[in-house]
Every structure is written in structure tokens, then in C-alpha cells.
């Protein structure tokens, strides 16, 4: 599929992305060596300024309906969840509705469409971008990507090309875009070069001023703080998240989306 390019306004406020101070705890507390069963800690992704979600902010301010597409692979589809209701997109819809109701402002329904497909890499997602994302005319796209590419053989260069083109195609419709990086899990830690895809994702996000839900660092932080152990977040297959992991992910995503939209933090939605 061919993608066009668009111009965009960078807008870099001085505030840092939410959650980074807590995430930093994980890097020393959870380090393990190659002879142990736990995941290996990689170098931290550098902090950067808080990117904005102008369309989401405008819809919230006006009390208009919000339409979100959760685009991705098995983590979005909900592999490992006990039911469709415990996938992260379903829990995100409930959490956003609840959080917005606390603002006291009028707001319409939040709809989160689950467009995850297990096993998809960036090539497969590019082929269905028009049908599964753009055709839905979303206000916001949360794109979870980069987990399957190192296992399916898509090169880092091709992954970067398709990710950049996909973001520009989504933005050309007027939608806001948020990326979600890899899960913290045994399967990816055992895959040579997997961390390079996370690094590439963050480099593109910085280049295009796209917010990132830093799932990998968040999961390490939850383990470091004793919130959830690695086995509580990831199922026996060593790859897919559990109900508890998806619940934490949805809450963290809710807090970040609203921060990126300019709403003040709320203690009930912190990760």
C-alpha cells in the first residue's frame, strides 16, 4: 500500500511524558544476567517532551463523541485475556468514560474499536490499514506495533519505513496518533535484535512528535515496585499479557492519553 506524506506542527511543550520518574526505578532493580530466567533489562529510552493530542483535546473540550481505533497485533486483539471484556481496548473504553465523568464536564460516549489481529507484523498491518483503520474515520489511533517484526523477519529498516508512512497516512485524515511499544516478556528477550525495533519506534515517535505508551518500561516499573510480578503480567507462553496486565495497561493508557490532551492528572487513573 502506498502512503502519502503530510506536514505537521511539532509543538514541543517542556513537560516530560507521564510516568517516567517511576519507570526509571526498574532499570537497576530488575537487572538479571543471561543465566537467570527473568527478563533482561535494556538501556532506557531517553525522556522527551510531552507530545500533544490536539484533536482529542478539542473533542473533550466540546463534549463531543470520541472514536478511537486500537490498531495492532495480538496484544490489541487480546490474546491471553479471559474474555473480550478484559482486553486492553475494552478496558480502555471503560476507563476513559469513567475518568471523563469525573471532570464534571459534559462528554459524549467514548468508542474504542478493537482492530488487533494476532501475528500481524508491520507488513500485514500496512496491508489492512485502509480497511481496518482509515475507513473507520477515527479521532485517535493507538498503534501497538514492533513485537512480531523481529520474529517474522521484517527488517528494522522496513519496519521504520512502514511505521513512518502509516503515521503520516493516519494524520492525513486529521486523526491523532499514539504508538505503543513492545511488551516486556521472555519471548522477545530471547529474540536476537528485538530491542532494535523498540529503539526504532521511539526514534520515529521523536521525529514525528508522536506520544508513546511505553509499555515495556511500564511493565518493568510495575515489577520493580511490586505492583505485578512478571508472571502476573505475562502468561505461561512468555509472550501474551494476562487480564491483570491488560488492566494495568488500560489504566496507564488512560492516564497518558488525557495528559497528552492537556487534562490535569487524577489519582484514580495513575498507573
N, C-alpha and C positions, 0 to 999 in steps of 0.2 A: 504494500500500500504506500502511495506517495503522500508525503506530508508537506504542507507549506510552512513558511516562516512568517512571524509577525514581530512588530516592535512592542516593547513593554516598558513600563515605568518602574525603575528599580525601587525607589523609596526605602531607604535603609535607616529605620529608627535605631537609637542607641541601645535599647533594651535587648537583653540576650534571650534566646529561646527558652521557654519554661522548662524547669526540671533539671537543668544542667548541674547545679551545685550538688543535688542529691545523686545524680548519676556518677559524678566523679568519685564517690566513695567506692564504687565497685572495682576500680582498676587495680588497686593494691590488695583489697580484701579477698578477692576471689581468684587470684592468680594460681594456676596449677601447672605442673610440668607434664611432659608427654607420657610419663609412666602412671599417671593418675587418671581416674575415669571422668573427672569433671571437665567441663569446657575450658578451653584455653583463652585467656584474656588477650585481646589485641590492643594496639595503641588506640588511644581515644581520638575520636573525630574532633577537630578544633571547633570551639564555640564560634558562633557568629550572631549578627544582629537579628532581631525578631522580624521575620518577613510578615507581610500583611495579607489579609484576605478581604479585599475591598467589596466584592460582591456579597459575600456572606455578611459583612458588617452592615451594608446598606439594607439587606433584607431583614436583618434583625431590628435595625433602627425603625424600619417602616412597618414592622409587624407582618410582613409578607410570608407566604409559604416558602419553605426551603427544601429543595430537591437535591439530594446527594447520591452520587453513584460511587459505590465501593468497588473498585476495579482491581483485579489481581488473580492470584492462583489459589492454592488450597487453603492458605491462612484466611483468605477472604471468604471463600466458599464455605469454610467451616469444618474442614477435616479435623477430627479429634473431638469436636463438640458433641454433646449427648443429644442435641436436638437443634433444629433451625433457630429456635428462640435463644439459644445460648451462643450462637456465632457472634463474632465481634460486630458486624454491621447491625444485627438485630438489637444488640445491647446498646450500641452507639445511638440508635434512634431513640430508645427509651431514655437514655442518659441525657441526651441533648434536650429532649422535651422537658424532662424534669428540671434541668438546670435553667432553661429559659423561663420556666414558670416561676422561678424564684426571683427573677429580675423585677417582677411587678409590671413589666411592660406587656402590652398585647402582642401575641405572636400566633401565627398560624401553625398548622401541623408541619412537623419535620418528617420527610420521607427519605429513607435510606434504601436504595436499591442494591441488592447483592448481585454483583456481576463478577464473582470469582469463579474460576474453573481450575480444578486441581490438575497439577502437572504442567500448567502453562509457563513457558518462558517468554522472553520479550518478543521473539519472533511470532509466537502464537497469539500473544496479546495484540500485536500490531495488526494481525490479520482480522481480528474481531473488534478493533477499536471503533470503527464507524458504526457497526451494528449494535454493539453492547454498551457503548458509552455516548458517542456524539448524538446518536438518534434519540436518546432519552432527554436531550437538552437539559443537562444538569446545571445547577448553580455552582456546585462544588464537586470535584472528583478527588477521591482519596485513592492513590495508586500504590498498591503494595507490589513490589517487584524486586528482582535480583536474587531470589532464593533458588530458583530452578536453573537459571542460566549456567552456573558453574557445574551443575550436574548433567546438563543436557548438551554441553559442548559449545554453546554460543560464546563467542569471544567477548572479552571485555570491551573491545573497540566497537563491535557490533551492538552490544548491549547499550553502550553510551550513545551511539548514533540513534538507535530506536527510541531510547528514553527521551532524549532531547527533542526528537521530532514529534513524539507523542505529546509531550508537554505543550509544545507550540501549537499543535493541532487542537488540543483541548482549549487552550487560552484563546484561540482564534474565534471560538464560539461565544466568548465572554465569560466562560466558567473560571472560577478559582481552581487551583490545583495544589494538592498536598501529596508528598511522597511518603511512603512507609518503607523503612529498610528491613533487612533480614532479621529473622528470629535468632535468638541465642540458643544453640542446640548442638548436640553431639554430631548429628549427621553432617551439618555444614562445617563444623570444626574439623571433621575428618576428610573434608573435600579440599584437595590442593587448590590454592589460589582463590578460595571462596571470598575471603575478606576483600579482595581487589574489587569485587562488584559493589560492595558496600562503600568503599572509598570512592569509586566512580560515581555512584548515585549521589553522594554528598557533594562531590565536585560539581556535578551538573546543577544540583539544587542551589549551590552558592552562586554559580554563574548566572542562573536564571531567576534568582531570588525566590525560590520555592521553599515553603516550610517543609520540614521533615519530621514525621513522628519517629523518633529514634528508638524503635522497638528493641534493638539489640542492647543498647546501653541501659534502657529502662529495665529490661529483664535482669541484667546483671546487678543493677541497683536494688531491685526488689529482693534478690537473693542475698545481697550484702547486708541489707537492712533487716533480714529475717521476715520479710513480708510473705514471700513464697519461696520454696526451695526449687531448684532446677527441675526435680521430678514432679513437683506440683504444677509447674508451668507447662512442661512438655511431656507428652505421653510416652508409653513404652517404646514406640517406634523411633524415638530420638529425633523427631522432626516436627510433628504437628502439636499445636497447643491444645491445652485442656480447657474445660469450662472456666476454671479459676483463672487461667492465663488470659483467656479472651475477655473475661470480666474486667481484669486489671487493664488490659489494653484498651477496651472501650472507654473506661473512665479516664485514662491518660489522654486518649484522643479527644474526648470531650473537653477536657481542661485546656488542651493545646489549641484546638480549633477556636474556642471562644477567646483565648488570649490573643491569637492571631487576628481575630475580628475586633479586638480592642476592648473586650469586656473585662471588668476587674475580676481577679481570682476569687473563687469561692471555696471555702474549706471543705465543703462536702464533695467537691469534684476533684480534689487533688489526688495524685497517684502515689 
